[in-house]
Amino acid sequence: MGLISRFTTYIKTVFSSALDKAEDPGMTLDYSYQKQLEQLQNLRRSIADVVTNEKRLELQQAQVQTQMAKYEDQARQALGANREDLARMALERRQNLQAQLAGFQQQIEQLKAQQEKFVQVEQRLSAKVEAFRTQKEMVKAQYGAAQAQVKISEAATGLSEEMTDVNMAVQRAQDKVLTMQARANAMDQLIEQGTLQEVGQIGPGGGDYIDRQLNQISSQSQVDSQLAAMKQQLQLGPGNQAQDQKQLPSGQ
């Protein structure tokens, strides 16, 4: 196989594949049905032409029969007038028409036989065309149902893929939320432990966790000393309050 032949085969294959994808079975069946109707109509026209020719021959046959009767009457009239010669001529003409009449009758019988044959063919074809019409409508309905089913399946498949993407996006968002929550909890724990210093904390309250604990113990000790001094003052009475004030630690 030469290069051109292989290329031609390839082009035919591609073209046939493209036609197969673009072909609508419903349109193909409708077109075929329309062509069958046209052929059936042509057959009916042929039958009508046969009938028309048959009727024309019958009219001509009737005219010949009328003319033959006329010649026969003229022959009788000529004999009555003692004109045997004219009577003979009239009968000869009648005899010639008799041959034409036989030809007309033969042609008419042939047309009748042809008409009967065509009518039988037309009846069979009409039945086949009607059966094809019923079948094509059923096939078109089946194709439409299958096409709708394919579209529904494609839509369901697309929706499933879309939901998969959405679920993945939701899962990623949830993972980010969990990560941010874990990070916030870790930051809070580190701040409480003093590992990280709180933002904006300045002065004695600053420092790390240990510093804050020590300051809290020192402050608590001072409060306990002041509380003990107050209890002692209440027990000594008002006269000793001045002396007790002198004994209070400085800064209290």
C-alpha positions in Angstrom: 0.0 0.0 0.0 1.5 3.3 -1.1 1.7 6.5 1.0 -1.2 8.2 -0.8 -3.4 5.1 -0.3 -2.6 4.9 3.4 -3.3 8.6 3.8 -6.6 8.3 1.9 -7.6 5.3 4.2 -6.7 7.4 7.3 -8.8 10.3 6.1 -11.8 8.1 5.4 -11.4 6.5 8.9 -11.3 9.9 10.6 -14.2 11.2 8.5 -16.3 8.1 9.2 -15.5 8.4 13.0 -16.6 12.1 13.0 -19.8 11.2 11.1 -20.6 8.4 13.5 -20.2 10.8 16.5 -22.3 13.6 14.8 -25.0 11.3 13.4 -28.4 11.5 14.9 -30.2 8.2 14.6 -33.6 9.9 14.7 -32.7 12.2 11.8 -31.3 9.2 9.8 -34.5 7.2 10.4 -36.7 10.1 9.5 -34.8 10.7 6.3 -35.0 7.0 5.3 -38.8 7.0 6.0 -39.2 10.1 3.9 -37.3 8.4 1.0 -39.6 5.4 1.3 -42.6 7.6 1.2 -41.3 9.3 -2.0 -40.8 5.9 -3.6 -44.2 4.8 -2.6 -45.6 8.0 -4.0 -43.8 7.4 -7.3 -45.3 3.9 -7.5 -48.7 5.3 -7.0 -48.1 7.8 -9.7 -47.1 5.0 -12.0 -50.4 3.2 -11.2 -52.3 6.3 -11.9 -50.5 6.6 -15.3 -51.4 3.0 -16.1 -55.1 3.7 -15.2 -55.0 6.9 -17.3 -53.7 5.0 -20.4 -56.2 2.3 -19.8 -59.1 4.8 -19.8 -57.7 6.5 -22.9 -57.6 3.2 -24.8 -61.1 2.4 -23.6 -62.3 5.8 -25.0 -60.6 5.1 -28.3 -62.1 1.6 -28.3 -65.6 3.1 -27.8 -65.0 5.5 -30.6 -63.9 2.7 -32.9 -67.0 0.7 -31.9 -69.2 3.7 -32.7 -67.5 4.1 -36.1 -68.0 0.4 -36.9 -71.7 0.6 -36.1 -71.9 3.7 -38.4 -70.2 1.8 -41.3 -72.5 -1.1 -40.8 -75.6 1.2 -41.0 -74.1 2.9 -44.1 -73.6 -0.5 -45.7 -77.3 -1.4 -45.1 -78.4 2.0 -46.5 -76.2 1.5 -49.6 -77.7 -2.0 -50.3 -81.2 -0.5 -49.9 -80.3 2.0 -52.5 -78.9 -0.7 -54.8 -75.4 0.5 -54.3 -73.6 -2.7 -53.6 -70.2 -1.0 -54.3 -70.7 1.5 -51.6 -71.9 -1.1 -49.2 -68.8 -3.2 -49.9 -66.5 -0.1 -49.2 -68.4 0.6 -45.9 -67.9 -3.1 -44.8 -64.2 -3.0 -45.7 -63.7 0.1 -43.5 -65.6 -1.6 -40.8 -63.3 -4.6 -41.1 -60.2 -2.5 -40.8 -61.6 -0.9 -37.6 -62.3 -4.4 -36.3 -58.5 -5.1 -36.4 -57.9 -1.9 -34.5 -60.5 -2.8 -32.0 -58.8 -6.1 -31.3 -55.5 -4.3 -30.8 -57.1 -1.9 -28.3 -58.6 -4.8 -26.4 -55.3 -6.5 -26.2 -53.6 -3.3 -24.9 -56.3 -2.7 -22.4 -56.0 -6.2 -21.0 -52.2 -5.8 -20.7 -52.7 -2.5 -18.8 -55.2 -4.1 -16.5 -52.8 -6.9 -15.7 -50.0 -4.3 -15.1 -52.3 -2.2 -12.9 -53.3 -5.2 -10.8 -49.6 -6.1 -10.4 -48.6 -2.6 -9.4 -51.5 -2.4 -6.9 -50.3 -5.6 -5.2 -46.8 -4.2 -5.0 -48.1 -0.9 -3.6 -50.1 -2.7 -0.9 -47.0 -4.7 0.2 -44.8 -1.6 0.1 -47.4 0.4 2.1 -47.5 -2.3 4.8 -43.6 -2.3 4.9 -43.4 1.5 5.1 -46.0 1.6 7.9 -44.1 -1.1 9.8 -40.9 0.9 9.3 -42.6 4.0 10.6 -43.7 2.2 13.8 -40.2 0.7 14.3 -38.4 4.0 13.7 -40.6 5.8 16.3 -39.9 3.1 18.8 -36.1 3.3 18.1 -36.2 7.1 18.3 -38.0 6.8 21.7 -35.4 4.3 22.9 -32.6 6.5 21.7 -34.1 9.5 23.4 -34.5 7.6 26.7 -30.9 6.3 26.4 -29.6 9.8 25.7 -31.4 11.2 28.7 -30.0 8.4 30.9 -26.5 9.2 29.6 -27.0 12.9 30.4 -28.3 12.1 33.9 -25.3 9.8 34.5 -22.9 12.4 33.3 -24.5 15.0 35.5 -24.4 12.7 38.5 -20.7 11.9 37.7 -19.9 15.6 37.5 -21.8 16.3 40.7 -19.9 13.5 42.5 -16.6 14.9 41.3 -17.6 18.4 42.4 -18.7 17.1 45.8 -15.3 15.3 46.1 -13.5 18.6 45.5 -15.8 20.4 48.0 -15.2 17.7 50.6 -11.4 18.1 50.1 -11.7 21.8 50.5 -13.8 21.5 53.7 -11.3 18.9 55.1 -8.4 21.3 54.4 -10.3 24.2 56.1 -11.0 22.0 59.1 -7.3 21.0 59.3 -6.3 24.6 59.3 -8.8 25.4 62.0 -7.5 22.6 64.2 -3.9 23.7 63.5 -4.7 27.3 64.5 -6.6 26.1 67.6 -3.6 23.9 68.7 -1.2 26.8 68.1 -3.3 29.2 70.2 -3.6 26.6 73.0 0.2 26.1 72.9 0.8 29.8 73.0 -1.5 30.2 76.0 0.3 27.3 77.8 3.7 28.8 77.1 2.5 32.2 78.4 1.2 30.7 81.6 4.4 28.8 82.2 6.5 31.9 81.6 8.2 30.6 78.6 6.8 33.5 76.6 6.4 37.0 78.1 3.0 38.5 77.7 2.9 41.5 75.3 2.8 44.9 77.0 3.8 43.7 80.4 6.2 46.3 81.9 7.7 46.9 85.3 7.9 44.7 88.4 5.1 42.5 87.1 7.3 41.6 84.1 9.8 38.8 83.9 9.3 35.2 83.3 7.2 32.6 85.2 9.7 32.1 88.0 10.0 35.9 88.6 6.3 36.2 88.9 6.1 33.4 91.3 8.9 34.9 93.5 7.2 38.3 93.5 3.9 36.7 94.4 5.6 34.9 97.4 7.3 38.2 98.5 4.1 40.1 98.3 2.2 37.5 100.2 4.8 37.5 103.0 4.5 41.3 103.3 0.7 41.0 103.6 1.1 38.3 106.3 3.4 40.6 108.3 1.1 43.5 108.1 -1.8 41.3 109.1 0.1 40.0 112.1 1.0 43.6 113.2 -2.6 44.7 113.0 -3.7 41.7 115.2 -1.0 42.7 117.7 -2.1 46.3 117.8 -5.7 45.2 118.5 -4.5 43.0 121.4 -2.3 45.8 123.0 -4.9 48.5 122.9 -4.9 52.2 121.8 -2.1 53.3 124.3 0.4 51.1 122.6 -0.5 51.9 119.0 2.1 54.7 118.7 4.9 52.5 119.9 3.7 49.7 117.7 3.7 52.1 114.7 7.4 52.7 115.3 8.0 49.0 115.4 6.3 48.4 112.0 8.8 47.8 109.2 9.5 50.7 107.0 7.4 50.8 103.8 4.4 49.1 105.4 
